[in-house]
Amino acid sequence: MVKIIKKWRKSIEHSKSLDMSLGSMTKRCTEILEPEWLIGIKNTNCCLAFLTEEYHQKVVYGRESDNCKSEFDFASTTVPIRAVVLEDSMKNPHTWEGNIAITLKIKLYVDMSEDVDDREYFEEKMQQLKKELDKIISPSVESDTKQTVIQVDENDVLSEGSETEKLKNLAYPLFDAEKYEEAIPNLELLVTKQSSSLGHSHSDTLVTLQKLACCYKETEEFEKAISTYEDLIAKQTLVLGKTNHETLSTKCELAYCFQYNGKKEKAIKICEELIGDRTSIFGVLHPGTLEAIHRYASCLIAKDLEKATSIFEELVENRKSVLGPMDKETLCSMHSYASCLFKKNEFQRAISICETVVEKRLKVLGPTHKKTISSMYRLWQCFEKSKNFNRAIACLKTVVEMTKSIKGDLHEKTLKYRFELGRNYYEKREKTAIPILRDVVIKQLSLLGDTHKDTVKSKYYLGKSFYDFGDLDTTIFTFEDKLAKGNFMENSNHIDMFDVMDMLARSHRKKLNIGRAKVLFKELVDRRTASLGANHEKHYSLSFAWPIVIERTKTLTLPYQCTEI
């Protein structure tokens, strides 16, 4: 905060050395900080908004009695405002919310987020600020360029309209084809151009903003999606009304983003309001009401599984009745209902529903749609948990092929599903696990790196496979490397580290590397005692291994052998 105040004061003080237009404007701007800020705003040509996270929060979420909010809201309807960004976290206009976004988002801002003690940097930024303000408050500049500006504006409008239409014809088809990552940069630019030429609250601008928010959601950029949806809701509320169908639909999407961004309480609150509004306006069986109920139940799964299951059971029947058994929203609720049953360990009931959903989604959405793959993945989980590895493997092979056809062989998700396939073969005690896991590890090392959680997990199961299938030399090589690098799934006392040390010690013992085995067993006992307690069941296995090592150490005089990494 001290640095922020220093930047603000330095900007104000330095302005006095610049020409009178900026100096007068700054003097008048500082007057709004006095109790008579209302008069100050009315008598100034322009206001500056020095953007920090704290100021943003006060303007967007503050009470009406908060001076920051009152001043900004009044100024936004009275005089031009320009932004000066003082914190790095405020440099992305797409994260701005509320009236700050509506008023300032498409305007150029002056970035003063770096070190203002750098004289050259500070001078450059102050000149940039002066130039922007002179455009607004300097009569001489305005009169000299008035005729030219009018002519350029007319040409720009024609050019802008043509360019905007081309951009729209590029961005919208990408969105419709669900190519969200490709659509995002085009939609971001289109929103800016439409806001400038048509206005922030024009219907075309709002449609594009909605598509952009949806793209953020679908690509799991939930922070961006949340800020964009909040911006959209503010504009829709202003233009369409608080209870308009479009506004309520956007709120439902916002609830979805809060849910998957780990903010379930916020999502639940929005859903409860939505259910009340939609029920009173449209009725309990309206598709919009059912959509809100679905989102509400989804948020409840972690909090109250029984209640969520009950809601989904009723919702499935209502959606079948209103929308039909093949409707994609009906299938969405069926999938969620099956997920609840899965979490309750009711695997057979879950399998029955999942199989139905997969069959129908293949017809309605196609084999490469992400929701079809999601249902197939849930079906695999049910088979795996019920120890039906043959059907689990068959199911997972399909998931791998579906994902590979969309994302390619080297995508993170493809490798994740192939790892699960290898792990299922391992659980089934089939050596097929080894070539699959080895290939996955090689590709993850290249794509994700040695310390990524997926790579660490894959190497762990590859080592376990080598150990269980009797390849002691490769087990030792793999686990000595893993132990040396310290790459484990969580922390140094995690269970996978204990397993690695245990299997490594046993492998050394079987290879008669008694010295190394003894060191590992002793360290393992110490670590397990510290982490799990002296009486933990895991010590029982060591009670057999440890005496054997001690006994062999007494009877065999073997040199210490440690496999080199």
WONOR-V431272 format. One record per residue. N is the residue number from 1. RES is the residue in one letter. PHI is phi as a letter, one per 40 degrees, with the letter a starting at -180 (NA if undefined). Layout:
# WONOR-V431272
N & RES & PHI
N & RES & PHI
This chain:
# WONOR-V431272
1 & M & NA
2 & V & d
3 & K & c
4 & I & c
5 & I & c
6 & K & c
7 & K & c
8 & W & c
9 & R & c
10 & K & c
11 & S & c
12 & I & c
13 & E & c
14 & H & c
15 & S & c
16 & K & c
17 & S & c
18 & L & c
19 & D & c
20 & M & c
21 & S & c
22 & L & c
23 & G & c
24 & S & c
25 & M & c
26 & T & c
27 & K & c
28 & R & c
29 & C & c
30 & T & c
31 & E & c
32 & I & c
33 & L & c
34 & E & c
35 & P & d
36 & E & c
37 & W & c
38 & L & c
39 & I & c
40 & G & d
41 & I & c
42 & K & c
43 & N & b
44 & T & b
45 & N & c
46 & C & a
47 & C & b
48 & L & b
49 & A & b
50 & F & c
51 & L & c
52 & T & b
53 & E & c
54 & E & c
55 & Y & c
56 & H & d
57 & Q & c
58 & K & c
59 & V & c
60 & V & c
61 & Y & b
62 & G & c
63 & R & c
64 & E & c
65 & S & c
66 & D & c
67 & N & d
68 & C & d
69 & K & c
70 & S & c
71 & E & c
72 & F & c
73 & D & c
74 & F & c
75 & A & c
76 & S & c
77 & T & b
78 & T & b
79 & V & b
80 & P & c
81 & I & b
82 & R & b
83 & A & c
84 & V & b
85 & V & c
86 & L & b
87 & E & b
88 & D & d
89 & S & c
90 & M & b
91 & K & c
92 & N & c
93 & P & c
94 & H & c
95 & T & c
96 & W & c
97 & E & b
98 & G & f
99 & N & c
100 & I & c
101 & A & c
102 & I & c
103 & T & c
104 & L & b
105 & K & d
106 & I & c
107 & K & c
108 & L & c
109 & Y & b
110 & V & c
111 & D & c
112 & M & b
113 & S & c
114 & E & c
115 & D & c
116 & V & c
117 & D & c
118 & D & c
119 & R & d
120 & E & c
121 & Y & c
122 & F & c
123 & E & c
124 & E & c
125 & K & c
126 & M & c
127 & Q & c
128 & Q & c
129 & L & c
130 & K & d
131 & K & c
132 & E & c
133 & L & c
134 & D & c
135 & K & c
136 & I & c
137 & I & b
138 & S & c
139 & P & c
140 & S & c
141 & V & c
142 & E & c
143 & S & c
144 & D & c
145 & T & b
146 & K & d
147 & Q & c
148 & T & c
149 & V & c
150 & I & c
151 & Q & c
152 & V & c
153 & D & d
154 & E & c
155 & N & c
156 & D & c
157 & V & c
158 & L & c
159 & S & c
160 & E & c
161 & G & c
162 & S & c
163 & E & c
164 & T & c
165 & E & c
166 & K & c
167 & L & c
168 & K & c
169 & N & c
170 & L & c
171 & A & c
172 & Y & c
173 & P & c
174 & L & c
175 & F & c
176 & D & c
177 & A & c
178 & E & g
179 & K & c
180 & Y & c
181 & E & c
182 & E & c
183 & A & c
184 & I & d
185 & P & c
186 & N & c
187 & L & c
188 & E & d
189 & L & c
190 & L & c
191 & V & d
192 & T & c
193 & K & c
194 & Q & c
195 & S & c
196 & S & c
197 & S & c
198 & L & b
199 & G & h
200 & H & d
201 & S & b
202 & H & c
203 & S & d
204 & D & c
205 & T & c
206 & L & c
207 & V & c
208 & T & c
209 & L & c
210 & Q & c
211 & K & c
212 & L & c
213 & A & c
214 & C & c
215 & C & c
216 & Y & d
217 & K & c
218 & E & c
219 & T & c
220 & E & g
221 & E & c
222 & F & c
223 & E & c
224 & K & c
225 & A & c
226 & I & c
227 & S & c
228 & T & c
229 & Y & c
230 & E & c
231 & D & c
232 & L & c
233 & I & c
234 & A & d
235 & K & c
236 & Q & c
237 & T & c
238 & L & c
239 & V & c
240 & L & b
241 & G & h
242 & K & c
243 & T & b
244 & N & c
245 & H & d
246 & E & c
247 & T & c
248 & L & c
249 & S & c
250 & T & c
251 & K & c
252 & C & c
253 & E & c
254 & L & c
255 & A & c
256 & Y & d
257 & C & c
258 & F & c
259 & Q & d
260 & Y & c
261 & N & b
262 & G & g
263 & K & b
264 & K & c
265 & E & c
266 & K & c
267 & A & c
268 & I & c
269 & K & c
270 & I & c
271 & C & c
272 & E & c
273 & E & c
274 & L & c
275 & I & d
276 & G & c
277 & D & c
278 & R & c
279 & T & c
280 & S & c
281 & I & c
282 & F & b
283 & G & h
284 & V & c
285 & L & b
286 & H & c
287 & P & d
288 & G & c
289 & T & c
290 & L & c
291 & E & c
292 & A & c
293 & I & c
294 & H & d
295 & R & c
296 & Y & c
297 & A & c
298 & S & c
299 & C & c
300 & L & c
301 & I & d
302 & A & c
303 & K & c
304 & D & a
305 & L & c
306 & E & c
307 & K & c
308 & A & c
309 & T & c
310 & S & c
311 & I & c
312 & F & c
313 & E & d
314 & E & c
315 & L & c
316 & V & d
317 & E & c
318 & N & c
319 & R & c
320 & K & c
321 & S & c
322 & V & c
323 & L & b
324 & G & h
325 & P & c
326 & M & b
327 & D & c
328 & K & c
329 & E & c
330 & T & c
331 & L & c
332 & C & c
333 & S & c
334 & M & c
335 & H & c
336 & S & c
337 & Y & c
338 & A & c
339 & S & c
340 & C & c
341 & L & c
342 & F & d
343 & K & c
344 & K & c
345 & N & g
346 & E & c
347 & F & c
348 & Q & c
349 & R & c
350 & A & c
351 & I & c
352 & S & d
353 & I & c
354 & C & d
355 & E & c
356 & T & c
357 & V & c
358 & V & c
359 & E & d
360 & K & c
361 & R & c
362 & L & d
363 & K & c
364 & V & c
365 & L & b
366 & G & g
367 & P & c
368 & T & b
369 & H & c
370 & K & c
371 & K & c
372 & T & c
373 & I & c
374 & S & c
375 & S & c
376 & M & c
377 & Y & c
378 & R & c
379 & L & c
380 & W & d
381 & Q & d
382 & C & c
383 & F & c
384 & E & c
385 & K & c
386 & S & c
387 & K & g
388 & N & c
389 & F & c
390 & N & c
391 & R & c
392 & A & c
393 & I & c
394 & A & c
395 & C & c
396 & L & c
397 & K & d
398 & T & c
399 & V & c
400 & V & c
401 & E & c
402 & M & c
403 & T & c
404 & K & c
405 & S & c
406 & I & c
407 & K & b
408 & G & g
409 & D & c
410 & L & b
411 & H & c
412 & E & d
413 & K & c
414 & T & d
415 & L & c
416 & K & c
417 & Y & c
418 & R & c
419 & F & c
420 & E & c
421 & L & c
422 & G & c
423 & R & c
424 & N & c
425 & Y & c
426 & Y & c
427 & E & c
428 & K & c
429 & R & g
430 & E & b
431 & K & c
432 & T & d
433 & A & d
434 & I & c
435 & P & c
436 & I & c
437 & L & c
438 & R & c
439 & D & c
440 & V & c
441 & V & c
442 & I & d
443 & K & c
444 & Q & c
445 & L & d
446 & S & c
447 & L & c
448 & L & b
449 & G & g
450 & D & c
451 & T & c
452 & H & c
453 & K & d
454 & D & c
455 & T & c
456 & V & d
457 & K & c
458 & S & c
459 & K & c
460 & Y & c
461 & Y & c
462 & L & c
463 & G & c
464 & K & c
465 & S & c
466 & F & d
467 & Y & c
468 & D & c
469 & F & c
470 & G & g
471 & D & c
472 & L & c
473 & D & c
474 & T & c
475 & T & d
476 & I & c
477 & F & d
478 & T & c
479 & F & c
480 & E & c
481 & D & c
482 & K & c
483 & L & c
484 & A & c
485 & K & c
486 & G & g
487 & N & c
488 & F & b
489 & M & c
490 & E & b
491 & N & b
492 & S & c
493 & N & b
494 & H & c
495 & I & c
496 & D & c
497 & M & c
498 & F & c
499 & D & c
500 & V & c
501 & M & c
502 & D & c
503 & M & c
504 & L & c
505 & A & c
506 & R & c
507 & S & c
508 & H & c
509 & R & c
510 & K & c
511 & K & c
512 & L & g
513 & N & c
514 & I & c
515 & G & c
516 & R & c
517 & A & c
518 & K & c
519 & V & c
520 & L & c
521 & F & c
522 & K & c
523 & E & c
524 & L & c
525 & V & d
526 & D & c
527 & R & c
528 & R & c
529 & T & c
530 & A & c
531 & S & c
532 & L & b
533 & G & h
534 & A & c
535 & N & b
536 & H & c
537 & E & d
538 & K & c
539 & H & c
540 & Y & c
541 & S & c
542 & L & c
543 & S & c
544 & F & c
545 & A & c
546 & W & c
547 & P & c
548 & I & c
549 & V & c
550 & I & c
551 & E & c
552 & R & c
553 & T & c
554 & K & c
555 & T & c
556 & L & b
557 & T & b
558 & L & b
559 & P & c
560 & Y & c
561 & Q & b
562 & C & b
563 & T & c
564 & E & c
565 & I & c
